[in-house]
């Protein structure tokens, strides 16, 4: 297989990512999105071929992956592994993934399990680890690190490189429409370090998610529908109703508050059943609710930029 590793200011994480990829890949392309640290030097020292994105066009992970794939040229391997620069491939994964695609000719790509390196170091890390838990099967949700059949990726047309988030979900969806399956299997794929230890960073990540919900919905109306609905209801409609009730019938605000409290408690109970301590479960559930407001803000950003015909800029959260 060949590999395309993408990154921006990943530092030591990039060295760890490349160290896990190099032994398994015939060629490794590192695509850098305007790093200000030593990322390019690190990659070059480890034998990767370097592609530095032209800063004239907006950076995006989608664009980086596309340009990395193109740099492999027509002599590329039959299978290409895309790897985000903050991800460390598990030792047995490349062989497992390659064997799976060999045994399943209808599969265009395959992903495995993500695991956060330090899920208990902050509630934000734990929630990210929770988000990674995706159902297995032939209709996997998008994720940035995966092994793909080169022919399937080419037939799909690669990533939509103007997207700043959820470009993987969008590409997986188009690959399925092209007749391929996008598989998630129950095998360890990567260790990941999201390194979220402050509310502001996590909040920007949730705003970025909201932006992606809106863009996915605009491109594919059925995609991310439930996520958009939750953001609109919990982040917009109910707060607006509470303001109206405060003016015309103040006791009604108590009912709105009770709805939020019940939803948070239900989510906290789910987290408790997953083994989370009570205080951490309530905190995590509260953050899940707060994320709906951040998601709605991100959705609004997408539509505001679209109305003004502005290019989206990457939303960095670290």
C-alpha positions in Angstrom: 0.0 0.0 0.0 0.9 3.7 -0.3 0.1 6.2 2.4 -0.9 9.9 2.5 -0.4 11.6 5.9 -1.7 15.1 6.4 -0.9 17.6 9.2 -0.6 21.1 10.4 1.6 22.0 13.4 1.4 18.5 14.8 4.8 18.5 16.4 5.8 15.2 18.1 2.4 13.7 17.2 3.5 13.7 13.5 6.7 11.8 14.3 4.7 9.1 16.1 2.2 9.0 13.2 4.8 8.6 10.6 6.8 6.1 12.6 3.7 3.8 12.7 3.0 4.2 8.9 6.5 4.0 7.3 7.1 0.2 8.0 3.9 -0.7 6.2 3.9 1.7 3.2 5.7 1.5 -0.1 5.6 5.3 -0.4 4.6 7.9 2.1 3.4 11.3 1.1 3.3 14.0 3.8 1.0 16.9 2.9 1.6 20.0 5.1 -1.0 22.8 5.5 1.1 25.8 6.3 2.7 24.5 9.5 4.8 27.0 11.5 6.6 24.3 13.5 9.2 21.7 12.4 6.6 19.3 10.8 8.0 19.4 7.3 11.6 18.8 8.6 10.3 15.9 10.8 8.6 14.3 7.8 11.5 14.7 5.5 13.9 13.2 8.0 11.7 10.1 8.2 11.7 9.6 4.4 8.4 11.0 3.5 7.8 12.8 0.2 6.7 16.4 1.0 3.8 18.2 -0.6 3.4 21.8 0.8 0.0 23.2 0.1 0.0 26.6 -1.7 -1.4 29.1 0.8 -3.1 31.1 -1.9 -6.1 28.7 -1.7 -7.8 28.0 1.7 -6.4 25.1 3.6 -8.5 22.0 4.3 -8.0 18.4 5.2 -10.0 17.5 2.1 -7.7 19.4 -0.1 -4.6 18.0 1.6 -5.8 14.4 1.1 -6.7 15.0 -2.6 -3.3 16.6 -3.4 -1.5 13.8 -1.5 -3.4 11.2 -3.6 -2.6 13.1 -6.8 1.1 13.2 -5.8 1.2 9.4 -5.8 0.6 9.5 -9.6 -0.7 6.8 -11.9 1.8 4.3 -10.5 0.2 4.4 -7.1 -0.5 1.2 -5.2 -3.9 -0.6 -5.5 -4.6 0.5 -1.9 -3.9 3.8 -0.2 -4.1 4.6 3.5 -5.0 8.1 4.5 -3.7 9.0 8.0 -4.3 12.2 10.0 -1.2 13.5 11.5 -2.4 13.2 15.1 -3.3 9.5 14.6 -1.0 6.5 15.4 -1.9 3.3 13.4 -2.1 0.2 15.5 0.5 -2.4 14.6 -1.8 -5.1 13.2 -4.2 -2.7 11.5 -2.6 -2.4 8.0 -2.6 -6.1 7.6 -6.1 -6.5 8.9 -7.5 -3.8 6.7 -5.7 -5.0 3.6 -6.9 -8.6 4.1 -10.5 -7.3 4.6 -10.5 -5.4 1.3 -9.0 -8.4 -0.5 -11.8 -10.6 0.9 -14.6 -8.0 0.2 -14.3 -6.8 -3.4 -17.5 -4.7 -3.0 -15.8 -2.7 -0.2 -14.4 0.7 -1.4 -12.8 1.4 2.0 -12.5 0.2 5.5 -12.1 1.8 8.9 -11.6 0.4 12.4 -11.8 1.6 15.9 -10.5 5.0 17.1 -9.3 5.3 20.7 -8.3 8.4 22.6 -4.9 8.0 24.3 -6.0 9.9 27.4 -9.8 9.8 27.6 -9.9 10.4 31.4 -7.6 13.4 31.4 -10.5 15.8 30.7 -14.3 15.5 30.1 -13.7 16.9 26.5 -11.3 14.0 25.7 -13.8 11.5 27.1 -16.6 12.9 25.0 -14.3 12.7 21.9 -13.6 9.1 22.7 -17.3 8.5 23.0 -17.9 10.2 19.6 -15.5 7.8 18.0 -17.6 4.8 18.8 -19.3 4.1 15.5 -21.4 1.1 14.6 -19.8 -1.6 12.5 -21.2 -2.6 9.1 -21.1 -1.6 5.4 -22.4 1.9 5.7 -19.8 3.5 8.0 -19.9 7.1 8.9 -16.9 9.2 7.8 -13.6 9.4 9.5 -10.3 10.8 8.2 -8.0 7.8 8.7 -8.9 4.8 6.5 -7.6 2.3 3.9 -9.2 2.7 0.5 -9.1 1.0 -2.9 -7.5 3.4 -5.3 -10.1 2.7 -8.0 -13.0 3.4 -5.6 -11.4 6.7 -4.5 -10.8 7.8 -8.1 -14.3 6.7 -9.2 -15.8 8.7 -6.3 -13.9 11.8 -7.3 -12.0 12.2 -4.0 -12.9 14.7 -1.4 -14.9 17.9 -1.9 -11.9 20.1 -1.1 -13.9 23.2 -0.2 -15.3 21.6 2.9 -13.6 22.4 6.2 -15.2 19.6 8.2 -17.2 16.4 7.6 -15.5 16.1 4.2 -15.0 12.4 5.1 -18.7 11.9 5.8 -19.5 13.5 2.5 -17.0 11.5 0.5 -18.1 8.2 2.2 -21.7 9.0 1.2 -20.8 9.6 -2.5 -18.7 6.4 -2.5 -21.8 4.5 -1.4 -23.9 6.2 -4.1 -21.3 5.1 -6.6 -22.0 1.5 -5.7 -19.3 0.8 -3.2 -19.6 -0.2 0.5 -17.8 1.8 3.2 -17.0 -0.7 5.9 -16.4 -0.2 9.7 -15.0 -3.3 11.3 -14.4 -4.2 15.0 -10.6 -4.0 15.0 -8.3 -1.4 16.6 -7.2 1.1 14.0 -5.6 4.1 15.6 -4.7 5.8 18.8 -5.6 9.5 18.7 -4.8 12.4 20.9 -7.3 15.2 20.6 -5.6 17.0 23.5 -8.7 19.0 24.6 -8.2 20.4 28.1 -10.1 23.7 28.0 -13.7 24.6 27.3 -12.9 27.1 24.6 -11.1 24.5 22.5 -13.9 22.0 22.8 -16.4 24.7 22.1 -14.7 25.6 18.8 -14.7 21.9 17.9 -18.5 21.8 18.4 -18.9 25.0 16.3 -16.9 23.3 13.6 -19.2 20.3 13.9 -22.3 22.5 13.5 -20.8 24.1 10.4 -20.4 20.6 9.0 -24.0 19.6 9.8 -25.2 22.6 7.8 -23.0 22.0 4.8 -23.7 18.3 4.7 -27.4 19.1 4.8 -27.1 21.6 2.0 -25.2 19.1 -0.2 -27.2 16.0 0.7 -30.5 16.9 2.4 -30.9 13.6 4.3 -27.4 13.8 5.8 -27.0 14.9 9.4 -30.7 15.6 9.7 -31.0 14.4 13.3 -28.0 16.4 14.4 -29.4 19.6 12.7 -32.8 19.0 14.3 -31.3 18.6 17.8 -29.3 21.8 17.4 -32.4 23.8 16.2 -34.6 22.5 18.9 -32.3 22.5 21.9 -30.1 25.4 20.8 -32.7 27.6 19.2 -36.4 26.9 19.4 -36.7 26.1 23.1 -34.6 29.1 24.3 -36.7 31.3 22.0 -39.9 29.9 23.5 -38.5 30.5 27.0 -38.0 34.1 26.2 -41.6 34.4 24.9 -42.9 32.7 28.0 -40.9 34.9 30.3 -42.7 37.9 28.8 -46.3 36.4 28.7 -46.4 33.6 31.2 -43.3 33.3 33.4 -44.2 29.9 35.0 -43.8 28.3 31.6 -40.1 29.0 31.8 -39.9 26.4 34.6 -41.3 23.8 32.2 -38.7 24.6 29.6 -35.9 24.3 32.3 -37.4 21.0 33.3 -37.1 19.7 29.8 -33.4 20.5 29.7 -32.8 19.0 33.1 -34.6 15.7 32.2 -32.6 15.5 28.9 -29.3 16.0 30.8 -30.3 13.4 33.4 -31.2 10.8 30.8 -27.9 11.3 29.0 -26.0 11.2 32.4 -27.7 7.8 33.1 -26.5 6.5 29.8 -22.9 7.6 30.6 -23.2 6.0 34.1 -24.1 2.7 32.4 -20.9 3.1 30.4 -18.9 3.2 33.6 -18.5 6.9 34.1 -18.4 8.3 37.7 -21.6 10.2 38.7 -20.1 13.7 38.7 -18.2 13.2 35.5 -21.4 11.7 33.9 -23.5 14.7 34.8 -20.7 17.1 33.6 -20.4 15.2 30.3 -24.1 15.2 29.8 -24.3 18.9 30.5 -21.6 19.5 27.9 -23.5 17.4 25.3 -26.5 19.8 25.9 -24.2 22.9 25.6 -22.9 21.5 22.4 -26.3 22.1 20.8 -25.9 25.8 21.2 -22.4 25.6 19.7 -23.6 23.5 16.8 -26.3 26.0 16.0 -23.8 28.8 16.0 -21.7 26.8 13.5 -24.7 26.2 11.4 -25.4 29.9 11.3 -21.8 30.6 10.3 -22.1 28.3 7.4 -25.3 29.9 6.1 -24.0 33.5 6.7 -20.9 32.8 4.7 -22.9 31.1 2.0 -25.2 34.1 1.7 -22.2 36.4 1.5 -20.5 34.0 -1.0 -17.4 33.8 1.2 -15.0 30.8 1.3 -15.0 28.9 4.5 -11.8 29.1 6.6 -10.6 26.2 8.7 -11.8 26.3 12.4 -8.9 25.3 14.5 -9.6 24.1 18.0 -6.1 23.4 19.3 
